[in-house]
Amino acid sequence: MDPDQVPLSPAAAQLSAALQARAERVTVSRASLMEAFREALPGAASGDNARSTLATLLYEIAEHGILGLPTSRAKWDAGHPALPEQVRIPTAPPAKHATPRQHVSWRPELNWAYDARLTASQTEDLLACNRWFRDTKSHPTRRAPLPLRERSYEIFRYEKRLDALITGALFAPGRLTLEQLATYREPPPLAHSRLGDGDTVLVVENSDTYATLRHLLEPAPGRIGYIAFGSGRAFEASVENVADFPDIHRIVYYGDLDAEGIAIPARASINSTQLGLPPIEPAIALYRRLLAHEPTVGDTVDSERAHNLTAWIPGELQPAVHTLLTKGLRLAQEATSRNELSVEPDWRW
């Protein structure tokens, strides 16, 4: 899937905005990078998995072309997973204010703009927000919350404009917020079925395997209270819907063993914990069974990227998955078919 067609995950968007605001030069130093991480995601930056979280988000932002990661191994540290000594922001910042202070009377919500270094495009976007703040000040009903794209259409007459802006400098900490614009990111729906009274949600990446596991688990779901269809990258945001499932204490995921299939639950786990939900755990028994199959040709992943991806995989399976990725191989979850799983019970909870 083309990353340009898929929004950044919520946490990556926050980090991207903080980095864009610090791009006084094309190169952002390690110190500025860490400062942006702590400012954008203070909980994640102080957590036990801070290094893995930051690496996961940086790779995601880089995949969208918003920043560039070093190609030389010498410009990464020796940790696991490795972190870059610097990153590059492809768009050079403006040399000075695009709009002098005296030319614009910013609304109170935008007082920070007087001292901000803005491009002409950013100024135009802020002027549209400025008009919205002005025109809705005395009309509380117009500030009733709306989903992101509905509010974006109202302000910019283009429903996808805010999708782009929330990853940039205008939405860095201390600047614009979705709350100020009375809007929110509506998570995509999470298709699911209730199987029993267990405390676990099993999320499955692809539709056929979802149907297989739902069919096989229905008679005896064990700990699985719900089974959900992740629908690829949609799960990075749709995980928010798990908050509506009663008495759930675990979220377990089963997907393809390739770079994207592993990155999806890793990114979803960051979003999940930011929302106060459980982290996403691998469905270990299903992955173990999947690894017993003959792999097919996939994309080759460099060793450092593979180390970052396998941080989400349990230690006992990490070497095999790392080798799979670096050899340019993959395993589709459909390899564990209904026929196989119906006669091999060792994957059940």
C-alpha positions, 0 to 999 in steps of 0.5 A: 500500500502506498504510504501517501494514501494512508494517514500517519498513525496518531502518535506519528502525526504528533511527533512529526508536527513537533519535528517540523516546528524544530526544523530551523535547518534541514538537519535536525540533531539528535538532541532536538529529536529527543526534545521533540519526542519528549514534548510530543509524547511525554508518556511514551518518551518516559516509558520502558519501551521509549527507544523502540517506540521512537524508532517505530515512529521515525520509520513510519514518518520516513516511509511517508517522505516527511523526514529522511533517515541516515543511510550510513550505519555510522550515523546510528547509535549502537543501541537496539533498536538503533536510533539515528544521530540526526534526521533530515527534513526535506523541506527547507524552512523559510529564512524569515516571517512570511507575514510580518506581525503588523499585517495580521491581527491574529485571534487569541488562539493564534497568538503564537503565530506572531513569533513563528517562522511561517511559510506563505502556505502556512500563513494562508492556512492559519488565516483560514483558521483565524477567520473560523475563530472570528466567525464562530466566536459568538456562535457556540453551535458552530463550535460543536465538535465535528469529525476531522474531515467535516471541520476541514471542509468547513474551514478550507473547503477541502475535506483532506486539508487537516489530514495534511496539516496535523503532521506539520509545524502548525500542530506542534505542541503549544500551537494549533490543536484539534480541540481548539478547532472542535474536531477529532480524528474519527477512528475507522470502524473495527469489524468484530464478533463476540465469541464469549465472555473472555477478557481478550480481543484477537485481532486478525490482519486479513479477512479470510484468516479472520473468517477462519479463526472466527469459525474455529473459535465459535464453539470453544473461544476460551479466553477470546471474548471478541475477534476483530478484523484489523483490515491492514493499516486501518487497525493503527487507528481503529484500535481505539474502538476496543475501548467500547468492548466491556471487560477486555484486558488483553489485545492479541494480534495475528498478521503476516510476517513481513515488514508491514505486517509487523509494523502495523501492530507495533504502531497500533500498540503505541496508539493503544497505550496512549489511549490507556488501552492494553498494549498489542501482544503477538499471538505467539502460538499462531506465529509459531505455527506460521513459521513452520511453513515454507516462506515466499519471496518478499521485500528485503529488510536491512538488519537495523530495520529488522531489529526494530520490527522484531522488537515487537516479536517475543524473544524466542521467535525473534531470530527466525523472524529477523532472518526471514526479513533480512533474506527478503522472505515473507509468510502470509498468515493465510498459510495457516489455513482452516484445514490445518488449524482445525486439526492442530489445536496447539494454537488455541488459548 
